[in-house]
Amino acid sequence: MHQRFHSKISYWLFAPLLCFLIVLVVMTALEKIWIMVGVLMVVKVLILSFLFRTYYQIEGNTLKIVCGFVFNETIEIKKIRKIKKTANPISSPALSVRDRIEIYYDKL
């Protein structure tokens, strides 16, 4: 049995970003710049994968961290030394700007 926790999401950040991407896709499609449409669609799919596939799962003795299709890491719970609340955007794979945690653990 496992427990899954989804990341909090700062919708105020992601909603305008996705709207802006949609406008760019429409504008580049109207101008028939198909390569740019493709690049923008890939970026949009990547962002959507972050929104729908960012979670933290406890499976037995491990913590599995998944962020979209880009980040997938498993940490043994016994190796975690400290967990700290932070607002640092590079501290962890999370979709919230303010409500984040930083996990300190022995990597080897």
C-alpha positions in Angstrom: 0.0 0.0 0.0 1.2 3.5 -0.7 0.2 7.1 0.1 0.3 9.7 -2.7 0.5 13.5 -2.0 0.0 15.9 -4.9 1.9 19.2 -5.0 0.1 22.4 -4.2 -0.3 24.5 -7.3 0.2 28.3 -7.7 -2.6 28.7 -10.2 -2.0 32.5 -10.4 1.3 31.6 -12.1 0.4 28.7 -14.3 -3.0 30.0 -15.7 -1.6 33.2 -17.3 1.4 31.2 -18.6 -0.9 28.6 -20.3 -3.1 31.4 -21.7 -0.1 33.2 -23.1 1.1 29.9 -24.7 -2.3 29.3 -26.3 -2.3 32.9 -27.8 1.2 32.3 -29.1 0.2 29.0 -30.7 -2.8 30.6 -32.4 -0.7 33.6 -33.6 2.0 31.4 -35.0 -0.5 29.1 -36.6 -2.2 32.1 -38.3 1.2 33.1 -39.7 1.8 29.5 -40.7 5.1 29.2 -38.8 4.6 25.4 -38.2 8.0 24.7 -36.6 7.2 27.3 -33.9 3.7 25.9 -33.4 5.3 22.5 -32.8 7.9 23.9 -30.4 5.1 25.8 -28.5 3.0 22.6 -28.3 5.9 20.7 -26.9 6.4 23.4 -24.2 2.6 23.3 -23.4 2.6 19.5 -23.1 5.6 19.7 -20.8 3.9 22.3 -18.5 0.7 20.3 -18.5 2.8 17.2 -17.5 4.1 19.2 -14.5 0.6 20.2 -13.5 -0.9 16.7 -13.7 2.2 14.5 -12.8 3.8 16.2 -9.8 3.4 14.1 -6.7 5.2 12.6 -3.8 4.5 8.9 -3.0 5.5 6.9 0.1 6.0 3.2 -0.9 7.1 1.1 2.1 10.5 2.5 3.1 10.9 4.9 0.1 9.7 8.4 -0.9 9.2 8.6 -4.7 9.2 12.1 -6.1 7.8 12.6 -9.6 7.6 15.9 -11.5 6.2 15.6 -15.0 8.2 13.6 -17.5 11.4 15.3 -16.4 12.1 14.3 -12.8 11.7 11.0 -11.1 13.7 10.2 -8.0 13.4 7.7 -5.1 14.8 8.4 -1.7 15.1 5.9 1.2 13.2 7.4 4.1 15.8 6.3 6.6 18.4 8.5 4.7 16.3 11.7 5.2 18.1 13.9 7.8 16.0 17.0 7.8 12.8 18.4 6.2 12.5 22.2 6.1 9.8 24.6 4.9 11.1 26.9 2.3 10.2 29.4 -0.4 13.3 28.7 -2.5 12.1 27.9 -6.1 15.1 25.5 -6.8 14.8 23.6 -3.5 12.4 20.9 -4.8 10.2 19.9 -7.6 7.0 21.6 -6.6 4.3 23.7 -8.3 3.8 26.1 -5.5 5.9 29.2 -5.2 5.5 29.7 -1.5 4.5 26.4 0.1 7.5 24.2 -0.5 9.7 21.8 1.5 13.3 21.0 1.2 14.5 17.5 1.9 18.0 16.9 3.2 19.2 13.3 2.8 22.3 11.2 2.4 22.7 10.7 -1.3 25.2 7.8 -1.1 
